[in-house]
């Protein structure tokens, strides 16, 4: 009868737990998943926006954001339904949805088009030409596809873009014409400020013709 107390609690040596031991297998998986994602999936334009927290050091906000550059990527995932929901809160559009892009492809695409390796972040936008829609990144994850202690895929949580008057970079605006149709728009259908200003002029107070100055500081009282 064997004595289990004599068995070592340490790994047998069959598995190598060093981080670099399975780099070849990890790279093979990365190449395979990149090839799978890039086959017959959605081509989209990725617009990198700026977010400089030094603009407002007190609150860590940027009130002067602009789109810095764009490049083309391939996304994988289920396309959102193009529908609207009628609820007690009014007309609502689609909710958040997720799209996937491998880190290997994203890095290569950004480097080829812009010369810089871009790290995706919240606030960047994605334009899909197939439906002429633009979506804003609400969250960036990277834990969906992991193998051998490496993360291989960016996971973008997207929602319909809301215009916040983000400008275009003066250096790259000529190459980003598609985005200009969606930003810096006057979309307030109920804005009647110009009409009020025009009509208000008829009621302006003209003290030169409607009042007389008193003859003395006491007003002749």
Secondary structure, DSSP 8 states (H G I E B T S, - for coil): ---GGGS-SS--SSS--STTTTHHHHHHHHHHHHHHHHSS-EEEEEEEE---GGGBTTTTB-SS-EEEEEEEEEEBS-------EEETTEEE----EEEEEEHHHHHHHHHHHHSS-----TT-EEEETTTTEEEEEEEEE--SSEETTEE-EEEEEEEE------EE-TTTGGG-HHHHTTSS----TT--HHHHHHHHGGG---HHHH----SSTTTT-
